[in-house]
Amino acid sequence: MKYSIITFGCRVNQADSLAIEGQLRARGGVAVAVEDADLVVVNTCSVTASADQGARQTIRRIVRSNPDVRVVVTGCYATRQAEDVADLPNVTHIVSNAGKDTLVGDLASEIGLTTAARFGNGDGGCGASLEPGVAGRTAFTLRVQTGCDERCSYCIIPKTRGHSRSRPLLEVLRDIDLAIAAGYKEIAITGVHLGSYGRDLGDGSSLTTLVRHLADLKGPRYTGSVGRTLSGPPVLFRISSLEPMDCTAEIVDLIASSDSLAPHFHLPLQHGSDRMLAVMRRPYTATQYTMMVDRIHRLMPHASIGSDIIVGFPGEREDDMAAMRDVLASVPLSHLHVFPYSDRPGTEASLMRDKVDGIIVRERGREVRAIGERMTRRFRESQAGTTRRALTVDDGWSAVTDNYIKVKLDRQHGRNEWTAVAL
């Protein structure tokens, strides 16, 4: 059976799609272009209205190029608006996020796959048939947690992903072993609310516990709680997006002291105005955020620190934007992801008054993006003259450093090789 996977949205969706890919390959599936596929899995996002629209347009485009294809739709849009998805052409199955981990096994007989499982236990983990380069990805993205119990006023994700649920630590370590054995040299640890990892397990596990295990990777051999030693090349772990209140001093210290952990943070600020943070129901202040980033920068001046910003939130005033400018001018961030606010039906924010005019939202978005571009240039300039560890990606003419700078190489390397690069 020939298949293709299309993924929208966050790193968690990317990890989910990679797990689905491994399960399809292990059951005899062959990856092809969408126009040649018997089956296309579309893993959707629903964080904005444009994400919904993008999924609909993509499905229609797939069917125009491949009129006989069967389309399975999963992810947040499929969970939130299953009835809308059902109206799209060639959609044979709609699978909610709750059923995503067992999607392949549940549909195996219907979609022409073998039924004998030759991979893990179908819990969203690593398929043993994966290797670097599958789905165009050199690094492996591993989801260790899904769902969220926070209630940010703008976010629909708690309704599409449900309550926070963590994968047991031994299962996570098992999948890390599998990924290392498959040849992966970089593994990104991700979750919907990654900082809540372990709170629901009742066994004392936490994100700090997990990060300690990752920090134990020393040189070419790793001995973890699974009780065995794996031979292989050194592996670098990236900790994916962390909410500011979850980026504890202990986690920062572990990253600063271990060569196994990438000096790379993504810490969503969302706004520089305390008034707007309160309306957004974000449980920190701009001053607390600034102090945290400053501490990271003092310990690791080479660390990449990215952030998310929402502009045009309901009630946002010019003095809020002024506060945003002041905060962004004071923190040593390396890049920004800027999101113009848009209503999500079912969220508290969608019912708020004092919506900001669309023209003003776009203007503010352009302004903050320009600030982010200056931050990126400043960070790259600050790293000039240094030498960093980097993993070759794509066609071997480029590499990504441990502190998340993509560089062009002066000669071609093999993919998935460690190399030292001068910045």
One Martini backbone bead per residue (centre of mass of N, CA, C, O) as a GRO file, in nm:
protein
  423
    1MET     BB    1   0.095   0.037   0.024
    2LYS     BB    2   0.045   0.372  -0.065
    3TYR     BB    3   0.178   0.668   0.097
    4SER     BB    4   0.088   0.983   0.264
    5ILE     BB    5   0.202   1.275   0.461
    6ILE     BB    6   0.034   1.553   0.615
    7THR     BB    7   0.158   1.842   0.801
    8PHE     BB    8   0.039   2.043   1.063
    9GLY     BB    9   0.211   2.254   1.272
   10CYS     BB   10   0.346   2.131   1.536
   11ARG     BB   11   0.572   1.924   1.692
   12VAL     BB   12   0.360   1.725   1.783
   13ASN     BB   13   0.255   1.658   1.503
   14GLN     BB   14   0.526   1.563   1.395
   15ALA     BB   15   0.551   1.328   1.591
   16ASP     BB   16   0.291   1.185   1.515
   17SER     BB   17   0.362   1.140   1.214
   18LEU     BB   18   0.615   0.970   1.265
   19ALA     BB   19   0.467   0.740   1.406
   20ILE     BB   20   0.281   0.672   1.170
   21GLU     BB   21   0.504   0.612   0.971
   22GLY     BB   22   0.629   0.371   1.122
   23GLN     BB   23   0.370   0.196   1.116
   24LEU     BB   24   0.335   0.183   0.811
   25ARG     BB   25   0.610   0.059   0.742
   26ALA     BB   26   0.582  -0.196   0.930
   27ARG     BB   27   0.309  -0.277   0.740
   28GLY     BB   28   0.418  -0.211   0.424
   29GLY     BB   29   0.447   0.070   0.363
   30VAL     BB   30   0.483   0.325   0.095
   31ALA     BB   31   0.642   0.607   0.019
   32VAL     BB   32   0.484   0.882  -0.156
   33ALA     BB   33   0.340   1.077  -0.351
   34VAL     BB   34   0.026   1.202  -0.352
   35GLU     BB   35  -0.041   1.127  -0.661
   36ASP     BB   36   0.045   0.801  -0.584
   37ALA     BB   37  -0.154   0.745  -0.363
   38ASP     BB   38  -0.383   0.553  -0.174
   39LEU     BB   39  -0.293   0.716   0.091
   40VAL     BB   40  -0.388   1.002   0.299
   41VAL     BB   41  -0.250   1.173   0.573
   42VAL     BB   42  -0.408   1.435   0.765
   43ASN     BB   43  -0.246   1.654   0.994
   44THR     BB   44  -0.403   1.880   1.188
   45CYS     BB   45  -0.478   2.219   1.254
   46SER     BB   46  -0.642   2.485   1.499
   47VAL     BB   47  -0.515   2.767   1.597
   48THR     BB   48  -0.637   2.882   1.328
   49ALA     BB   49  -0.822   2.969   1.058
   50SER     BB   50  -0.589   2.920   0.851
   51ALA     BB   51  -0.545   2.624   0.927
   52ASP     BB   52  -0.815   2.519   0.837
   53GLN     BB   53  -0.798   2.619   0.545
   54GLY     BB   54  -0.540   2.466   0.466
   55ALA     BB   55  -0.660   2.184   0.493
   56ARG     BB   56  -0.887   2.207   0.287
   57GLN     BB   57  -0.714   2.285   0.042
   58THR     BB   58  -0.532   2.036   0.045
   59ILE     BB   59  -0.743   1.817   0.002
   60ARG     BB   60  -0.847   1.922  -0.268
   61ARG     BB   61  -0.573   1.906  -0.413
   62ILE     BB   62  -0.524   1.606  -0.384
   63VAL     BB   63  -0.782   1.511  -0.539
   64ARG     BB   64  -0.716   1.645  -0.809
   65SER     BB   65  -0.441   1.469  -0.842
   66ASN     BB   66  -0.615   1.213  -0.682
   67PRO     BB   67  -0.925   1.082  -0.723
   68ASP     BB   68  -0.874   0.778  -0.567
   69VAL     BB   69  -0.810   0.870  -0.297
   70ARG     BB   70  -0.757   0.816   0.042
   71VAL     BB   71  -0.871   1.006   0.332
   72VAL     BB   72  -0.710   1.078   0.640
   73VAL     BB   73  -0.826   1.259   0.927
   74THR     BB   74  -0.644   1.448   1.169
   75GLY     BB   75  -0.641   1.622   1.456
   76CYS     BB   76  -0.766   1.928   1.556
   77TYR     BB   77  -0.973   1.977   1.331
   78ALA     BB   78  -1.101   1.694   1.340
   79THR     BB   79  -1.192   1.730   1.639
   80ARG     BB   80  -1.353   2.010   1.621
   81GLN     BB   81  -1.461   1.960   1.285
   82ALA     BB   82  -1.587   1.687   1.166
   83GLU     BB   83  -1.823   1.786   0.983
   84ASP     BB   84  -1.646   1.948   0.785
   85VAL     BB   85  -1.458   1.716   0.698
   86ALA     BB   86  -1.686   1.525   0.580
   87ASP     BB   87  -1.732   1.727   0.321
   88LEU     BB   88  -1.484   1.628   0.204
   89PRO     BB   89  -1.311   1.482  -0.030
   90ASN     BB   90  -1.231   1.139   0.022
   91VAL     BB   91  -1.322   1.102   0.314
   92THR     BB   92  -1.308   0.804   0.520
   93HIS     BB   93  -1.158   0.923   0.785
   94ILE     BB   94  -1.205   1.035   1.129
   95VAL     BB   95  -0.945   1.125   1.365
   96SER     BB   96  -0.886   1.181   1.664
   97ASN     BB   97  -0.652   1.246   1.895
   98ALA     BB   98  -0.734   0.998   2.074
   99GLY     BB   99  -0.685   0.797   1.800
  100LYS     BB  100  -0.394   0.837   1.678
  101ASP     BB  101  -0.207   0.609   1.799
  102THR     BB  102  -0.423   0.375   1.660
  103LEU     BB  103  -0.483   0.422   1.360
  104VAL     BB  104  -0.337   0.197   1.205
  105GLY     BB  105  -0.451  -0.052   1.355
  106ASP     BB  106  -0.759   0.016   1.315
  107LEU     BB  107  -0.718   0.043   0.974
  108ALA     BB  108  -0.555  -0.184   0.837
  109SER     BB  109  -0.770  -0.363   0.685
  110GLU     BB  110  -0.901  -0.122   0.519
  111ILE     BB  111  -0.600  -0.010   0.396
  112GLY     BB  112  -0.404  -0.263   0.324
  113LEU     BB  113  -0.268  -0.391   0.578
  114THR     BB  114  -0.095  -0.547   0.780
  115THR     BB  115  -0.157  -0.703   1.110
  116ALA     BB  116   0.135  -0.741   1.189
  117ALA     BB  117   0.314  -0.622   1.441
  118ARG     BB  118   0.658  -0.456   1.403
  119PHE     BB  119   0.627  -0.269   1.653
  120GLY     BB  120   0.530  -0.113   1.884
  121ASN     BB  121   0.238  -0.030   2.097
  122GLY     BB  122   0.078   0.226   1.978
  123ASP     BB  123   0.157   0.509   2.175
  124GLY     BB  124   0.337   0.724   1.999
  125GLY     BB  125   0.598   0.608   1.923
  126CYS     BB  126   0.866   0.442   1.804
  127GLY     BB  127   0.949   0.313   1.509
  128ALA     BB  128   1.174   0.067   1.408
  129SER     BB  129   1.161   0.166   1.086
  130LEU     BB  130   1.316   0.412   1.145
  131GLU     BB  131   1.513   0.682   0.989
  132PRO     BB  132   1.711   0.896   0.878
  133GLY     BB  133   1.498   1.085   0.636
  134VAL     BB  134   1.230   1.042   0.714
  135ALA     BB  135   1.025   1.280   0.599
  136GLY     BB  136   1.288   1.474   0.579
  137ARG     BB  137   1.418   1.385   0.867
  138THR     BB  138   1.692   1.388   1.079
  139ALA     BB  139   1.541   1.430   1.322
  140PHE     BB  140   1.386   1.332   1.625
  141THR     BB  141   1.041   1.334   1.728
  142LEU     BB  142   0.926   1.319   2.073
  143ARG     BB  143   0.640   1.230   2.236
  144VAL     BB  144   0.557   1.258   2.601
  145GLN     BB  145   0.302   1.455   2.565
  146THR     BB  146  -0.047   1.548   2.619
  147GLY     BB  147  -0.221   1.802   2.663
  148CYS     BB  148  -0.421   2.049   2.873
  149ASP     BB  149  -0.485   2.243   3.192
  150GLU     BB  150  -0.486   2.500   3.083
  151ARG     BB  151  -0.653   2.853   3.043
  152CYS     BB  152  -0.614   3.009   2.793
  153SER     BB  153  -0.822   3.242   2.637
  154TYR     BB  154  -0.716   3.164   2.318
  155CYS     BB  155  -0.728   2.845   2.355
  156ILE     BB  156  -0.822   2.520   2.201
  157ILE     BB  157  -0.644   2.271   2.288
  158PRO     BB  158  -0.791   2.147   2.539
  159LYS     BB  159  -1.034   2.055   2.341
  160THR     BB  160  -0.846   1.879   2.131
  161ARG     BB  161  -0.646   1.722   2.362
  162GLY     BB  162  -0.707   1.755   2.650
  163HIS     BB  163  -0.577   1.625   2.902
  164SER     BB  164  -0.306   1.565   3.066
  165ARG     BB  165  -0.065   1.323   2.917
  166SER     BB  166   0.167   1.074   3.003
  167ARG     BB  167   0.445   0.898   2.937
  168PRO     BB  168   0.619   0.668   3.049
  169LEU     BB  169   0.947   0.667   3.112
  170LEU     BB  170   1.025   0.384   2.998
  171GLU     BB  171   0.899   0.437   2.720
  172VAL     BB  172   1.072   0.676   2.644
  173LEU     BB  173   1.347   0.529   2.673
  174ARG     BB  174   1.286   0.314   2.464
  175ASP     BB  175   1.256   0.518   2.223
  176ILE     BB  176   1.537   0.628   2.244
  177ASP     BB  177   1.679   0.366   2.185
  178LEU     BB  178   1.555   0.322   1.905
  179ALA     BB  179   1.660   0.585   1.778
  180ILE     BB  180   1.959   0.529   1.820
  181ALA     BB  181   1.966   0.253   1.671
  182ALA     BB  182   1.862   0.399   1.395
  183GLY     BB  183   2.069   0.679   1.395
  184TYR     BB  184   2.000   0.901   1.575
  185LYS     BB  185   2.149   1.233   1.685
  186GLU     BB  186   1.866   1.380   1.716
  187ILE     BB  187   1.636   1.477   1.988
  188ALA     BB  188   1.305   1.585   2.027
  189ILE     BB  189   1.129   1.707   2.303
  190THR     BB  190   0.768   1.677   2.327
  191GLY     BB  191   0.466   1.885   2.395
  192VAL     BB  192   0.193   2.057   2.474
  193HIS     BB  193   0.273   2.039   2.804
  194LEU     BB  194   0.576   1.969   2.896
  195GLY     BB  195   0.595   2.073   3.200
  196SER     BB  196   0.370   1.839   3.291
  197TYR     BB  197   0.539   1.609   3.305
  198GLY     BB  198   0.417   1.342   3.527
  199ARG     BB  199   0.175   1.448   3.706
  200ASP     BB  200  -0.027   1.194   3.619
  201LEU     BB  201   0.136   0.926   3.716
  202GLY     BB  202   0.220   0.894   4.038
  203ASP     BB  203   0.572   0.840   4.042
  204GLY     BB  204   0.751   1.125   4.034
  205SER     BB  205   0.748   1.229   3.772
  206SER     BB  206   0.930   1.460   3.552
  207LEU     BB  207   1.092   1.674   3.363
  208THR     BB  208   1.344   1.668   3.532
  209THR     BB  209   1.383   1.366   3.529
  210LEU     BB  210   1.416   1.342   3.224
  211VAL     BB  211   1.653   1.541   3.188
  212ARG     BB  212   1.852   1.381   3.358
  213HIS     BB  213   1.865   1.140   3.169
  214LEU     BB  214   1.970   1.298   2.923
  215ALA     BB  215   2.232   1.405   3.072
  216ASP     BB  216   2.367   1.103   3.089
  217LEU     BB  217   2.482   1.142   2.820
  218LYS     BB  218   2.805   0.995   2.746
  219GLY     BB  219   2.916   1.002   2.475
  220PRO     BB  220   2.889   0.683   2.301
  221ARG     BB  221   2.730   0.609   2.576
  222TYR     BB  222   2.414   0.471   2.713
  223THR     BB  223   2.275   0.470   3.050
  224GLY     BB  224   1.967   0.372   3.158
  225SER     BB  225   1.671   0.268   3.316
  226VAL     BB  226   1.654   0.014   3.124
  227GLY     BB  227   1.939  -0.145   3.185
  228ARG     BB  228   2.117  -0.053   2.933
  229THR     BB  229   2.364  -0.053   2.674
  230LEU     BB  230   2.442   0.178   2.416
  231SER     BB  231   2.576   0.181   2.116
  232GLY     BB  232   2.706   0.492   1.985
  233PRO     BB  233   2.652   0.797   1.909
  234PRO     BB  234   2.614   1.094   1.991
  235VAL     BB  235   2.345   1.273   2.155
  236LEU     BB  236   2.103   1.525   2.095
  237PHE     BB  237   1.894   1.726   2.303
  238ARG     BB  238   1.576   1.878   2.265
  239ILE     BB  239   1.383   2.121   2.418
  240SER     BB  240   1.096   2.216   2.383
  241SER     BB  241   0.845   2.396   2.446
  242LEU     BB  242   0.824   2.628   2.725
  243GLU     BB  243   0.682   2.739   2.983
  244PRO     BB  244   0.793   2.974   3.191
  245MET     BB  245   0.697   2.826   3.465
  246ASP     BB  246   0.873   2.550   3.370
  247CYS     BB  247   1.154   2.702   3.369
  248THR     BB  248   1.370   2.597   3.569
  249ALA     BB  249   1.664   2.615   3.730
  250GLU     BB  250   1.733   2.311   3.701
  251ILE     BB  251   1.701   2.290   3.396
  252VAL     BB  252   1.903   2.504   3.321
  253ASP     BB  253   2.146   2.370   3.464
  254LEU     BB  254   2.144   2.110   3.300
  255ILE     BB  255   2.192   2.239   3.023
  256ALA     BB  256   2.458   2.392   3.104
  257SER     BB  257   2.613   2.099   3.200
  258SER     BB  258   2.531   1.953   2.917
  259ASP     BB  259   2.618   1.810   2.603
  260SER     BB  260   2.328   1.661   2.555
  261LEU     BB  261   2.210   1.957   2.572
  262ALA     BB  262   2.064   2.202   2.417
  263PRO     BB  263   2.122   2.556   2.370
  264HIS     BB  264   1.777   2.560   2.361
  265PHE     BB  265   1.497   2.785   2.361
  266HIS     BB  266   1.128   2.791   2.411
  267LEU     BB  267   0.955   3.097   2.530
  268PRO     BB  268   0.647   3.200   2.570
  269LEU     BB  269   0.522   3.522   2.612
  270GLN     BB  270   0.288   3.687   2.412
  271HIS     BB  271   0.350   3.943   2.617
  272GLY     BB  272   0.458   4.271   2.759
  273SER     BB  273   0.184   4.300   2.910
  274ASP     BB  274   0.035   4.250   3.208
  275ARG     BB  275  -0.254   4.300   3.127
  276MET     BB  276  -0.258   4.094   2.890
  277LEU     BB  277  -0.168   3.844   3.046
  278ALA     BB  278  -0.418   3.837   3.227
  279VAL     BB  279  -0.628   3.809   2.997
  280MET     BB  280  -0.480   3.542   2.888
  281ARG     BB  281  -0.392   3.362   3.138
  282ARG     BB  282  -0.095   3.421   3.232
  283PRO     BB  283   0.135   3.290   3.499
  284TYR     BB  284   0.292   3.581   3.452
  285THR     BB  285   0.539   3.820   3.414
  286ALA     BB  286   0.750   4.019   3.248
  287THR     BB  287   0.965   4.020   3.472
  288GLN     BB  288   0.992   3.715   3.508
  289TYR     BB  289   1.077   3.659   3.222
  290THR     BB  290   1.330   3.838   3.212
  291MET     BB  291   1.484   3.699   3.443
  292MET     BB  292   1.502   3.421   3.310
  293VAL     BB  293   1.653   3.501   3.050
  294ASP     BB  294   1.895   3.633   3.187
  295ARG     BB  295   1.997   3.375   3.323
  296ILE     BB  296   2.049   3.211   3.074
  297HIS     BB  297   2.249   3.416   2.946
  298ARG     BB  298   2.463   3.406   3.169
  299LEU     BB  299   2.519   3.094   3.143
  300MET     BB  300   2.433   3.112   2.806
  301PRO     BB  301   2.531   3.323   2.558
  302HIS     BB  302   2.486   3.091   2.320
  303ALA     BB  303   2.190   3.075   2.348
  304SER     BB  304   1.888   2.993   2.219
  305ILE     BB  305   1.595   3.229   2.232
  306GLY     BB  306   1.266   3.181   2.189
  307SER     BB  307   0.939   3.322   2.077
  308ASP     BB  308   0.601   3.418   2.143
  309ILE     BB  309   0.357   3.638   1.972
  310ILE     BB  310   0.069   3.840   2.035
  311VAL     BB  311  -0.132   4.034   1.823
  312GLY     BB  312  -0.441   4.191   1.874
  313PHE     BB  313  -0.569   4.159   2.128
  314PRO     BB  314  -0.826   4.206   2.305
  315GLY     BB  315  -0.774   4.544   2.414
  316GLU     BB  316  -0.535   4.643   2.273
  317ARG     BB  317  -0.305   4.895   2.331
  318GLU     BB  318  -0.060   5.123   2.298
  319ASP     BB  319   0.059   5.074   2.585
  320ASP     BB  320   0.102   4.771   2.534
  321MET     BB  321   0.299   4.807   2.300
  322ALA     BB  322   0.509   4.963   2.460
  323ALA     BB  323   0.568   4.731   2.655
  324MET     BB  324   0.662   4.538   2.439
  325ARG     BB  325   0.903   4.699   2.338
  326ASP     BB  326   1.055   4.711   2.604
  327VAL     BB  327   1.094   4.410   2.647
  328LEU     BB  328   1.229   4.337   2.370
  329ALA     BB  329   1.473   4.540   2.426
  330SER     BB  330   1.573   4.365   2.704
  331VAL     BB  331   1.589   4.086   2.559
  332PRO     BB  332   1.797   3.794   2.458
  333LEU     BB  333   1.674   3.717   2.186
  334SER     BB  334   1.672   3.526   1.864
  335HIS     BB  335   1.350   3.480   1.820
  336LEU     BB  336   1.027   3.510   1.645
  337HIS     BB  337   0.678   3.433   1.680
  338VAL     BB  338   0.408   3.577   1.497
  339PHE     BB  339   0.057   3.634   1.604
  340PRO     BB  340  -0.229   3.710   1.484
  341TYR     BB  341  -0.520   3.760   1.600
  342SER     BB  342  -0.780   3.502   1.626
  343ASP     BB  343  -1.069   3.360   1.639
  344ARG     BB  344  -1.190   3.093   1.860
  345PRO     BB  345  -1.427   2.897   1.884
  346GLY     BB  346  -1.465   2.836   2.243
  347THR     BB  347  -1.331   3.085   2.351
  348GLU     BB  348  -1.300   3.348   2.556
  349ALA     BB  349  -1.186   3.561   2.351
  350SER     BB  350  -1.424   3.546   2.138
  351LEU     BB  351  -1.618   3.714   2.361
  352MET     BB  352  -1.471   3.963   2.344
  353ARG     BB  353  -1.421   4.281   2.342
  354ASP     BB  354  -1.235   4.506   2.176
  355LYS     BB  355  -1.155   4.467   1.896
  356VAL     BB  356  -0.906   4.476   1.670
  357ASP     BB  357  -0.823   4.610   1.399
  358GLY     BB  358  -0.694   4.456   1.124
  359ILE     BB  359  -0.491   4.674   1.035
  360ILE     BB  360  -0.351   4.700   1.312
  361VAL     BB  361  -0.264   4.411   1.343
  362ARG     BB  362  -0.078   4.404   1.095
  363GLU     BB  363   0.109   4.634   1.181
  364ARG     BB  364   0.204   4.502   1.446
  365GLY     BB  365   0.317   4.250   1.317
  366ARG     BB  366   0.536   4.389   1.148
  367GLU     BB  367   0.686   4.519   1.379
  368VAL     BB  368   0.759   4.256   1.540
  369ARG     BB  369   0.904   4.113   1.311
  370ALA     BB  370   1.131   4.322   1.287
  371ILE     BB  371   1.240   4.273   1.566
  372GLY     BB  372   1.305   3.971   1.519
  373GLU     BB  373   1.512   4.019   1.292
  374ARG     BB  374   1.711   4.175   1.471
  375MET     BB  375   1.761   3.951   1.673
  376THR     BB  376   1.882   3.745   1.476
  377ARG     BB  377   2.122   3.916   1.387
  378ARG     BB  378   2.241   3.962   1.669
  379PHE     BB  379   2.293   3.667   1.737
  380ARG     BB  380   2.475   3.593   1.502
  381GLU     BB  381   2.689   3.809   1.565
  382SER     BB  382   2.757   3.698   1.856
  383GLN     BB  383   2.873   3.412   1.711
  384ALA     BB  384   3.104   3.522   1.586
  385GLY     BB  385   3.398   3.310   1.595
  386THR     BB  386   3.265   3.050   1.653
  387THR     BB  387   3.241   2.701   1.755
  388ARG     BB  388   3.014   2.441   1.647
  389ARG     BB  389   2.799   2.199   1.681
  390ALA     BB  390   2.679   1.997   1.394
  391LEU     BB  391   2.408   1.888   1.186
  392THR     BB  392   2.351   1.734   0.907
  393VAL     BB  393   2.134   1.824   0.633
  394ASP     BB  394   1.960   1.727   0.384
  395ASP     BB  395   2.217   1.738   0.128
  396GLY     BB  396   2.492   1.830   0.305
  397TRP     BB  397   2.510   2.170   0.274
  398SER     BB  398   2.394   2.162   0.571
  399ALA     BB  399   2.351   2.292   0.916
  400VAL     BB  400   2.279   2.239   1.273
  401THR     BB  401   2.322   2.373   1.557
  402ASP     BB  402   2.291   2.348   1.892
  403ASN     BB  403   2.197   2.675   1.873
  404TYR     BB  404   2.010   2.704   1.611
  405ILE     BB  405   2.198   2.728   1.344
  406LYS     BB  406   2.187   2.776   1.008
  407VAL     BB  407   2.428   2.639   0.775
  408LYS     BB  408   2.658   2.670   0.530
  409LEU     BB  409   2.865   2.468   0.344
  410ASP     BB  410   3.182   2.419   0.169
  411ARG     BB  411   3.090   2.114   0.178
  412GLN     BB  412   2.991   1.802   0.125
  413HIS     BB  413   2.796   1.588   0.316
  414GLY     BB  414   2.661   1.374   0.497
  415ARG     BB  415   2.396   1.278   0.639
  416ASN     BB  416   2.402   1.275   0.975
  417GLU     BB  417   2.652   1.464   1.071
  418TRP     BB  418   2.910   1.554   1.260
  419THR     BB  419   3.020   1.900   1.292
  420ALA     BB  420   3.238   2.167   1.266
  421VAL     BB  421   3.151   2.516   1.296
  422ALA     BB  422   3.203   2.835   1.168
  423LEU     BB  423   3.054   3.162   1.249
   0.00000   0.00000   0.00000
